[in-house]
């Protein structure tokens, strides 16, 4: 097995663990239990654009809310240099795909996108295309 395949599998495992841990444990001032460290904005459609404030990211991952431990699409950058925004299904220069099961999302299904920035803080939001 090549070093790149091992790195991708290890990175995917880390991202799955991170996405699974993005539940609503923290309580926001409005009492709704956000837990997100920063806002992530999602455009409409089955190939939305994900954007976030505060600098470049290490990874972007998308899961179905009904199966939060399984990433359906994601990208990561080993030098933590993913610029905002990222378009779903597109792997930009220098990035590695971590999962490509759903390069187009399914309309009517609830998803959660998680972004882990270079400062190690993770923001997420749920959406339905």
HUSUL-V455296 format. One record per pair of residues at least 4 apart in sequence whose ideal C-beta (glycine too) atoms are under 6 Angstrom apart, sorted by the first residue. I is the first residue (numbers start at 1). J is the second residue. D is the distance in whole Angstrom. If there is no record, write none. Layout:
i->I j->J d->D
i->I j->J d->D
This chain:
i->1 j->5 d->5
i->1 j->6 d->6
i->8 j->96 d->6
i->11 j->76 d->5
i->11 j->98 d->6
i->12 j->98 d->5
i->15 j->59 d->6
i->15 j->61 d->5
i->15 j->71 d->6
i->15 j->74 d->6
i->15 j->98 d->5
i->16 j->69 d->6
i->16 j->71 d->6
i->19 j->61 d->5
i->19 j->63 d->5
i->19 j->71 d->6
i->19 j->114 d->5
i->20 j->68 d->5
i->20 j->69 d->4
i->22 j->114 d->5
i->22 j->124 d->5
i->24 j->33 d->4
i->24 j->35 d->5
i->25 j->35 d->6
i->26 j->35 d->4
i->27 j->33 d->5
i->28 j->32 d->5
i->28 j->34 d->4
i->36 j->123 d->5
i->36 j->124 d->5
i->37 j->121 d->4
i->37 j->122 d->6
i->37 j->123 d->5
i->38 j->54 d->6
i->38 j->123 d->4
i->40 j->52 d->5
i->40 j->113 d->6
i->40 j->115 d->5
i->40 j->123 d->5
i->40 j->124 d->6
i->40 j->125 d->5
i->41 j->51 d->5
i->42 j->48 d->5
i->42 j->50 d->6
i->42 j->127 d->5
i->43 j->48 d->5
i->43 j->49 d->5
i->46 j->104 d->5
i->46 j->105 d->5
i->46 j->129 d->5
i->47 j->88 d->5
i->47 j->89 d->5
i->47 j->104 d->6
i->48 j->88 d->5
i->49 j->85 d->5
i->49 j->87 d->5
i->50 j->60 d->6
i->50 j->86 d->5
i->50 j->113 d->5
i->51 j->84 d->5
i->51 j->85 d->4
i->52 j->84 d->5
i->52 j->115 d->5
i->52 j->123 d->6
i->54 j->117 d->6
i->55 j->117 d->6
i->55 j->118 d->6
i->56 j->81 d->5
i->56 j->82 d->6
i->56 j->83 d->6
i->56 j->118 d->5
i->57 j->82 d->4
i->57 j->115 d->5
i->57 j->117 d->5
i->58 j->80 d->4
i->58 j->116 d->5
i->59 j->76 d->4
i->59 j->116 d->5
i->60 j->75 d->5
i->60 j->86 d->5
i->60 j->115 d->5
i->61 j->71 d->5
i->61 j->74 d->4
i->61 j->114 d->5
i->62 j->72 d->6
i->62 j->73 d->5
i->62 j->111 d->6
i->62 j->113 d->5
i->63 j->68 d->5
i->63 j->71 d->6
i->63 j->112 d->5
i->64 j->111 d->6
i->65 j->110 d->4
i->65 j->112 d->5
i->65 j->126 d->6
i->71 j->99 d->4
i->72 j->101 d->5
i->72 j->102 d->4
i->73 j->99 d->6
i->73 j->102 d->5
i->74 j->98 d->4
i->74 j->99 d->5
i->75 j->91 d->5
i->75 j->95 d->5
i->75 j->97 d->6
i->76 j->96 d->6
i->76 j->98 d->5
i->77 j->81 d->5
i->77 j->82 d->5
i->77 j->94 d->6
i->77 j->95 d->5
i->80 j->118 d->4
i->82 j->95 d->6
i->89 j->103 d->4
i->91 j->95 d->5
i->91 j->97 d->5
i->105 j->129 d->5
i->107 j->129 d->5
i->110 j->128 d->5
i->111 j->127 d->6
i->112 j->124 d->6
i->112 j->126 d->5
i->114 j->122 d->6
i->114 j->124 d->4
i->115 j->123 d->5
i->116 j->122 d->5
i->117 j->121 d->5
